[in-house]
Amino acid sequence: MQKLKIVILLLLLSPSFGFAMDKSKAEKTMASVDLYGVLGTYGNPPRLDNGRVDNRRLLSELKDIHADIYHWLIYRGEFDWDDLKEFLPLARKAKIKVWVSLVPPTESKPISKWSSEPYGLDYQKWAVEIANLSIAEPNLVVWSIDDFVHNLKFYTPEYVNKMLSAARAINPKLAFIPCCYYKQITPTFVTNYKDLLNGILFPYRAESAGGNLQDATLVENEIATVRKLFDKPEFPVYIDIYATAHSRLGPSTPEYVKDVILAGRKYADGVMIYCHQDPVKAADKYQVIKKGFKGKLK
């Protein structure tokens, strides 16, 4: 009986058994895909009169601002999933890698007017379909869920493990990098999720000082705090910068966007702009982003 107990204990501790197996896969994903130092924009693509994404114009603008990533949001457009499939081969030829993001239950029907379609809240199905698409189009390298930390009653560690196991069985190189906010990145959250995630998309809002879109001076400290909590020197943190106004905190200025880009490029593993800016309607911020993304930092 004692020998049997020892055998069971060794099996439970083995990296090839159950939950631990998926932790190992999560840690290996980032090593197999180069996701460091990326520069990109999120959502709000230019659209044609029929509502479909103007993929060629989007690529032209991404190249113009020196972006190497586009973060594709599947949300308001009925054909966003179909348009993504058309965008990916064009982006690959333009040497643009793609992230894809879904909305959580708190941003979906019936709470919201829209959902991520066509699979809605079936994230197990999304995991499989996105992974299959990433095999066909290898420049699809990351998938994400917006406001992930505000939906943890839905995204339990067990649910996320099952979801990611399905995706990683198809493509172990596909990274999962959800949107996580400063105040919700608690020791408990880190303990429960750190071995499942390949990094976090970190929307910067100076929340350690109460929250605003004016103070760019806390980027270094907040990223350092997040890294310390995860206690993994190589754990990637991608800063997400509000170029578009926040519903509660209001708009940001071009100067603020410039300062956070500079700090993000220095202290984060990559920079994402929320949202993609129109070169005419938001000319000031578009040019700030273009200048901020150009070249390497000294």
Contacts in CASP RR format, 6 or more apart in sequence:
PFRMAT RR
TARGET T0000
AUTHOR 0000-0000-0000
METHOD contacts of the structure
MODEL  1
MQKLKIVILLLLLSPSFGFAMDKSKAEKTMASVDLYGVLGTYGNPPRLDN
GRVDNRRLLSELKDIHADIYHWLIYRGEFDWDDLKEFLPLARKAKIKVWV
SLVPPTESKPISKWSSEPYGLDYQKWAVEIANLSIAEPNLVVWSIDDFVH
NLKFYTPEYVNKMLSAARAINPKLAFIPCCYYKQITPTFVTNYKDLLNGI
LFPYRAESAGGNLQDATLVENEIATVRKLFDKPEFPVYIDIYATAHSRLG
PSTPEYVKDVILAGRKYADGVMIYCHQDPVKAADKYQVIKKGFKGKLK
11 17 0 8 1.000
12 20 0 8 1.000
13 20 0 8 1.000
14 20 0 8 1.000
15 21 0 8 1.000
15 23 0 8 1.000
15 24 0 8 1.000
19 161 0 8 1.000
22 161 0 8 1.000
22 164 0 8 1.000
22 165 0 8 1.000
22 168 0 8 1.000
22 196 0 8 1.000
23 195 0 8 1.000
23 196 0 8 1.000
25 164 0 8 1.000
25 165 0 8 1.000
25 168 0 8 1.000
25 172 0 8 1.000
26 164 0 8 1.000
26 168 0 8 1.000
26 176 0 8 1.000
26 195 0 8 1.000
26 196 0 8 1.000
26 197 0 8 1.000
26 198 0 8 1.000
27 195 0 8 1.000
28 172 0 8 1.000
29 168 0 8 1.000
29 172 0 8 1.000
29 173 0 8 1.000
29 174 0 8 1.000
29 175 0 8 1.000
29 176 0 8 1.000
29 198 0 8 1.000
30 175 0 8 1.000
30 198 0 8 1.000
30 199 0 8 1.000
30 234 0 8 1.000
30 236 0 8 1.000
32 172 0 8 1.000
32 173 0 8 1.000
33 141 0 8 1.000
33 173 0 8 1.000
33 175 0 8 1.000
35 141 0 8 1.000
35 142 0 8 1.000
35 175 0 8 1.000
35 177 0 8 1.000
35 236 0 8 1.000
35 269 0 8 1.000
36 236 0 8 1.000
36 269 0 8 1.000
36 270 0 8 1.000
37 265 0 8 1.000
37 269 0 8 1.000
37 270 0 8 1.000
37 271 0 8 1.000
38 68 0 8 1.000
38 69 0 8 1.000
38 97 0 8 1.000
38 238 0 8 1.000
38 269 0 8 1.000
38 270 0 8 1.000
38 271 0 8 1.000
38 272 0 8 1.000
39 66 0 8 1.000
39 67 0 8 1.000
39 68 0 8 1.000
39 69 0 8 1.000
39 265 0 8 1.000
39 270 0 8 1.000
39 271 0 8 1.000
39 293 0 8 1.000
40 62 0 8 1.000
40 67 0 8 1.000
40 68 0 8 1.000
40 69 0 8 1.000
40 70 0 8 1.000
40 71 0 8 1.000
40 271 0 8 1.000
40 272 0 8 1.000
40 273 0 8 1.000
40 293 0 8 1.000
41 62 0 8 1.000
41 65 0 8 1.000
41 67 0 8 1.000
41 69 0 8 1.000
41 70 0 8 1.000
41 71 0 8 1.000
41 272 0 8 1.000
41 273 0 8 1.000
41 275 0 8 1.000
41 276 0 8 1.000
41 277 0 8 1.000
41 289 0 8 1.000
42 71 0 8 1.000
42 73 0 8 1.000
42 101 0 8 1.000
42 240 0 8 1.000
42 272 0 8 1.000
42 273 0 8 1.000
42 274 0 8 1.000
42 275 0 8 1.000
42 276 0 8 1.000
43 71 0 8 1.000
43 72 0 8 1.000
43 73 0 8 1.000
43 101 0 8 1.000
43 274 0 8 1.000
43 275 0 8 1.000
43 276 0 8 1.000
44 73 0 8 1.000
44 244 0 8 1.000
44 275 0 8 1.000
44 276 0 8 1.000
44 277 0 8 1.000
44 278 0 8 1.000
45 53 0 8 1.000
45 54 0 8 1.000
45 55 0 8 1.000
45 58 0 8 1.000
45 72 0 8 1.000
45 276 0 8 1.000
46 53 0 8 1.000
46 54 0 8 1.000
46 57 0 8 1.000
46 58 0 8 1.000
46 61 0 8 1.000
46 278 0 8 1.000
47 53 0 8 1.000
47 54 0 8 1.000
48 54 0 8 1.000
51 77 0 8 1.000
51 79 0 8 1.000
52 79 0 8 1.000
52 83 0 8 1.000
53 79 0 8 1.000
53 80 0 8 1.000
53 83 0 8 1.000
53 87 0 8 1.000
55 83 0 8 1.000
55 86 0 8 1.000
55 87 0 8 1.000
55 90 0 8 1.000
56 90 0 8 1.000
58 70 0 8 1.000
58 87 0 8 1.000
58 276 0 8 1.000
59 87 0 8 1.000
59 90 0 8 1.000
59 91 0 8 1.000
59 94 0 8 1.000
59 96 0 8 1.000
61 276 0 8 1.000
61 279 0 8 1.000
62 70 0 8 1.000
62 94 0 8 1.000
62 96 0 8 1.000
63 94 0 8 1.000
63 96 0 8 1.000
64 279 0 8 1.000
64 290 0 8 1.000
65 286 0 8 1.000
65 289 0 8 1.000
65 290 0 8 1.000
65 293 0 8 1.000
66 290 0 8 1.000
66 293 0 8 1.000
66 294 0 8 1.000
66 295 0 8 1.000
67 96 0 8 1.000
67 293 0 8 1.000
68 95 0 8 1.000
68 96 0 8 1.000
68 97 0 8 1.000
69 96 0 8 1.000
69 97 0 8 1.000
69 98 0 8 1.000
69 99 0 8 1.000
69 272 0 8 1.000
70 87 0 8 1.000
70 91 0 8 1.000
70 96 0 8 1.000
70 97 0 8 1.000
70 98 0 8 1.000
70 99 0 8 1.000
70 276 0 8 1.000
71 98 0 8 1.000
71 99 0 8 1.000
71 100 0 8 1.000
71 101 0 8 1.000
71 144 0 8 1.000
71 272 0 8 1.000
72 80 0 8 1.000
72 84 0 8 1.000
72 87 0 8 1.000
72 98 0 8 1.000
72 99 0 8 1.000
72 100 0 8 1.000
72 101 0 8 1.000
73 80 0 8 1.000
73 100 0 8 1.000
73 101 0 8 1.000
73 103 0 8 1.000
73 146 0 8 1.000
74 80 0 8 1.000
74 81 0 8 1.000
74 84 0 8 1.000
74 100 0 8 1.000
74 101 0 8 1.000
74 102 0 8 1.000
74 103 0 8 1.000
74 116 0 8 1.000
74 117 0 8 1.000
75 103 0 8 1.000
75 107 0 8 1.000
75 114 0 8 1.000
75 115 0 8 1.000
75 116 0 8 1.000
76 114 0 8 1.000
77 114 0 8 1.000
77 117 0 8 1.000
78 117 0 8 1.000
80 116 0 8 1.000
80 117 0 8 1.000
81 117 0 8 1.000
81 118 0 8 1.000
84 98 0 8 1.000
84 100 0 8 1.000
84 133 0 8 1.000
85 133 0 8 1.000
85 137 0 8 1.000
87 98 0 8 1.000
88 98 0 8 1.000
88 133 0 8 1.000
88 137 0 8 1.000
88 139 0 8 1.000
88 140 0 8 1.000
89 137 0 8 1.000
91 97 0 8 1.000
91 98 0 8 1.000
91 139 0 8 1.000
92 137 0 8 1.000
92 138 0 8 1.000
92 139 0 8 1.000
96 139 0 8 1.000
97 139 0 8 1.000
97 140 0 8 1.000
97 141 0 8 1.000
98 137 0 8 1.000
98 139 0 8 1.000
98 140 0 8 1.000
98 141 0 8 1.000
98 142 0 8 1.000
99 140 0 8 1.000
99 141 0 8 1.000
99 142 0 8 1.000
99 143 0 8 1.000
99 144 0 8 1.000
99 177 0 8 1.000
100 130 0 8 1.000
100 140 0 8 1.000
100 142 0 8 1.000
100 143 0 8 1.000
100 144 0 8 1.000
101 143 0 8 1.000
101 144 0 8 1.000
101 145 0 8 1.000
101 146 0 8 1.000
101 179 0 8 1.000
102 116 0 8 1.000
102 123 0 8 1.000
102 126 0 8 1.000
102 143 0 8 1.000
102 144 0 8 1.000
102 145 0 8 1.000
102 146 0 8 1.000
103 112 0 8 1.000
103 114 0 8 1.000
103 115 0 8 1.000
103 116 0 8 1.000
103 145 0 8 1.000
103 146 0 8 1.000
103 147 0 8 1.000
104 145 0 8 1.000
104 146 0 8 1.000
104 147 0 8 1.000
104 148 0 8 1.000
104 150 0 8 1.000
104 151 0 8 1.000
104 154 0 8 1.000
104 155 0 8 1.000
105 111 0 8 1.000
105 121 0 8 1.000
105 151 0 8 1.000
105 154 0 8 1.000
106 147 0 8 1.000
106 150 0 8 1.000
106 151 0 8 1.000
107 146 0 8 1.000
107 147 0 8 1.000
108 114 0 8 1.000
108 115 0 8 1.000
108 116 0 8 1.000
108 120 0 8 1.000
108 121 0 8 1.000
109 115 0 8 1.000
109 120 0 8 1.000
115 121 0 8 1.000
116 126 0 8 1.000
119 125 0 8 1.000
119 126 0 8 1.000
119 129 0 8 1.000
120 126 0 8 1.000
123 145 0 8 1.000
123 155 0 8 1.000
123 159 0 8 1.000
123 163 0 8 1.000
124 162 0 8 1.000
124 163 0 8 1.000
124 166 0 8 1.000
126 143 0 8 1.000
127 143 0 8 1.000
127 163 0 8 1.000
127 164 0 8 1.000
127 166 0 8 1.000
127 167 0 8 1.000
128 166 0 8 1.000
128 167 0 8 1.000
128 170 0 8 1.000
130 140 0 8 1.000
130 143 0 8 1.000
130 167 0 8 1.000
130 174 0 8 1.000
131 166 0 8 1.000
131 167 0 8 1.000
131 168 0 8 1.000
131 169 0 8 1.000
131 170 0 8 1.000
131 171 0 8 1.000
131 174 0 8 1.000
132 170 0 8 1.000
132 171 0 8 1.000
133 140 0 8 1.000
134 140 0 8 1.000
134 141 0 8 1.000
134 143 0 8 1.000
134 170 0 8 1.000
134 171 0 8 1.000
134 173 0 8 1.000
134 174 0 8 1.000
135 170 0 8 1.000
135 171 0 8 1.000
140 174 0 8 1.000
141 173 0 8 1.000
141 174 0 8 1.000
141 175 0 8 1.000
142 174 0 8 1.000
142 175 0 8 1.000
142 176 0 8 1.000
142 177 0 8 1.000
142 198 0 8 1.000
143 167 0 8 1.000
143 174 0 8 1.000
143 175 0 8 1.000
143 176 0 8 1.000
143 177 0 8 1.000
144 176 0 8 1.000
144 177 0 8 1.000
144 178 0 8 1.000
144 179 0 8 1.000
144 201 0 8 1.000
145 151 0 8 1.000
145 155 0 8 1.000
145 178 0 8 1.000
145 179 0 8 1.000
146 178 0 8 1.000
146 179 0 8 1.000
147 179 0 8 1.000
147 181 0 8 1.000
148 155 0 8 1.000
148 178 0 8 1.000
148 179 0 8 1.000
148 180 0 8 1.000
149 178 0 8 1.000
149 179 0 8 1.000
149 180 0 8 1.000
149 181 0 8 1.000
149 184 0 8 1.000
149 185 0 8 1.000
149 189 0 8 1.000
150 181 0 8 1.000
150 184 0 8 1.000
152 189 0 8 1.000
157 192 0 8 1.000
157 193 0 8 1.000
157 196 0 8 1.000
160 193 0 8 1.000
160 196 0 8 1.000
161 196 0 8 1.000
164 176 0 8 1.000
164 196 0 8 1.000
167 174 0 8 1.000
167 176 0 8 1.000
168 174 0 8 1.000
175 198 0 8 1.000
175 199 0 8 1.000
176 196 0 8 1.000
176 197 0 8 1.000
176 198 0 8 1.000
176 199 0 8 1.000
177 197 0 8 1.000
177 198 0 8 1.000
177 199 0 8 1.000
177 200 0 8 1.000
177 201 0 8 1.000
177 236 0 8 1.000
177 238 0 8 1.000
178 197 0 8 1.000
178 200 0 8 1.000
178 201 0 8 1.000
179 200 0 8 1.000
179 201 0 8 1.000
179 203 0 8 1.000
179 240 0 8 1.000
180 189 0 8 1.000
180 200 0 8 1.000
180 201 0 8 1.000
180 202 0 8 1.000
181 202 0 8 1.000
181 203 0 8 1.000
181 205 0 8 1.000
181 207 0 8 1.000
182 202 0 8 1.000
182 204 0 8 1.000
182 205 0 8 1.000
182 207 0 8 1.000
182 208 0 8 1.000
182 222 0 8 1.000
182 225 0 8 1.000
182 226 0 8 1.000
183 207 0 8 1.000
185 200 0 8 1.000
185 226 0 8 1.000
185 229 0 8 1.000
186 229 0 8 1.000
187 229 0 8 1.000
190 229 0 8 1.000
190 230 0 8 1.000
190 231 0 8 1.000
194 230 0 8 1.000
194 231 0 8 1.000
194 232 0 8 1.000
194 235 0 8 1.000
198 236 0 8 1.000
199 235 0 8 1.000
199 236 0 8 1.000
199 237 0 8 1.000
199 238 0 8 1.000
200 226 0 8 1.000
200 236 0 8 1.000
200 237 0 8 1.000
200 238 0 8 1.000
201 238 0 8 1.000
201 240 0 8 1.000
201 272 0 8 1.000
202 222 0 8 1.000
202 223 0 8 1.000
202 226 0 8 1.000
202 237 0 8 1.000
202 238 0 8 1.000
202 239 0 8 1.000
202 240 0 8 1.000
202 268 0 8 1.000
203 240 0 8 1.000
203 242 0 8 1.000
203 274 0 8 1.000
204 218 0 8 1.000
204 219 0 8 1.000
204 222 0 8 1.000
204 239 0 8 1.000
204 240 0 8 1.000
204 241 0 8 1.000
204 242 0 8 1.000
204 260 0 8 1.000
205 211 0 8 1.000
205 212 0 8 1.000
205 213 0 8 1.000
205 242 0 8 1.000
205 246 0 8 1.000
205 249 0 8 1.000
206 212 0 8 1.000
206 213 0 8 1.000
206 214 0 8 1.000
206 215 0 8 1.000
206 216 0 8 1.000
206 218 0 8 1.000
206 222 0 8 1.000
207 222 0 8 1.000
208 218 0 8 1.000
208 221 0 8 1.000
208 222 0 8 1.000
208 225 0 8 1.000
209 215 0 8 1.000
209 218 0 8 1.000
211 249 0 8 1.000
212 249 0 8 1.000
213 242 0 8 1.000
213 245 0 8 1.000
213 246 0 8 1.000
213 249 0 8 1.000
213 250 0 8 1.000
213 251 0 8 1.000
213 252 0 8 1.000
213 256 0 8 1.000
214 252 0 8 1.000
214 253 0 8 1.000
214 256 0 8 1.000
216 256 0 8 1.000
216 259 0 8 1.000
216 260 0 8 1.000
216 263 0 8 1.000
219 239 0 8 1.000
219 260 0 8 1.000
219 263 0 8 1.000
219 264 0 8 1.000
219 267 0 8 1.000
219 268 0 8 1.000
220 263 0 8 1.000
220 266 0 8 1.000
220 267 0 8 1.000
223 237 0 8 1.000
223 239 0 8 1.000
223 264 0 8 1.000
223 267 0 8 1.000
223 268 0 8 1.000
224 267 0 8 1.000
226 237 0 8 1.000
227 233 0 8 1.000
227 235 0 8 1.000
227 237 0 8 1.000
236 269 0 8 1.000
236 270 0 8 1.000
237 268 0 8 1.000
237 269 0 8 1.000
238 268 0 8 1.000
238 269 0 8 1.000
238 270 0 8 1.000
238 271 0 8 1.000
238 272 0 8 1.000
239 260 0 8 1.000
239 263 0 8 1.000
239 264 0 8 1.000
239 267 0 8 1.000
239 268 0 8 1.000
239 270 0 8 1.000
239 271 0 8 1.000
239 272 0 8 1.000
240 272 0 8 1.000
240 273 0 8 1.000
240 274 0 8 1.000
241 252 0 8 1.000
241 257 0 8 1.000
241 260 0 8 1.000
241 261 0 8 1.000
241 264 0 8 1.000
241 271 0 8 1.000
241 272 0 8 1.000
241 273 0 8 1.000
241 274 0 8 1.000
242 249 0 8 1.000
242 252 0 8 1.000
242 257 0 8 1.000
242 274 0 8 1.000
243 252 0 8 1.000
243 257 0 8 1.000
243 273 0 8 1.000
243 274 0 8 1.000
243 275 0 8 1.000
243 277 0 8 1.000
243 282 0 8 1.000
243 285 0 8 1.000
243 289 0 8 1.000
244 274 0 8 1.000
244 275 0 8 1.000
244 277 0 8 1.000
245 251 0 8 1.000
245 252 0 8 1.000
246 252 0 8 1.000
254 284 0 8 1.000
254 285 0 8 1.000
254 287 0 8 1.000
254 288 0 8 1.000
257 273 0 8 1.000
257 285 0 8 1.000
257 288 0 8 1.000
257 289 0 8 1.000
258 288 0 8 1.000
258 291 0 8 1.000
258 292 0 8 1.000
261 271 0 8 1.000
261 273 0 8 1.000
261 288 0 8 1.000
261 289 0 8 1.000
261 292 0 8 1.000
261 293 0 8 1.000
262 292 0 8 1.000
262 297 0 8 1.000
264 270 0 8 1.000
264 271 0 8 1.000
265 271 0 8 1.000
265 292 0 8 1.000
265 297 0 8 1.000
266 297 0 8 1.000
271 293 0 8 1.000
273 289 0 8 1.000
277 285 0 8 1.000
277 286 0 8 1.000
277 289 0 8 1.000
278 286 0 8 1.000
279 286 0 8 1.000
END
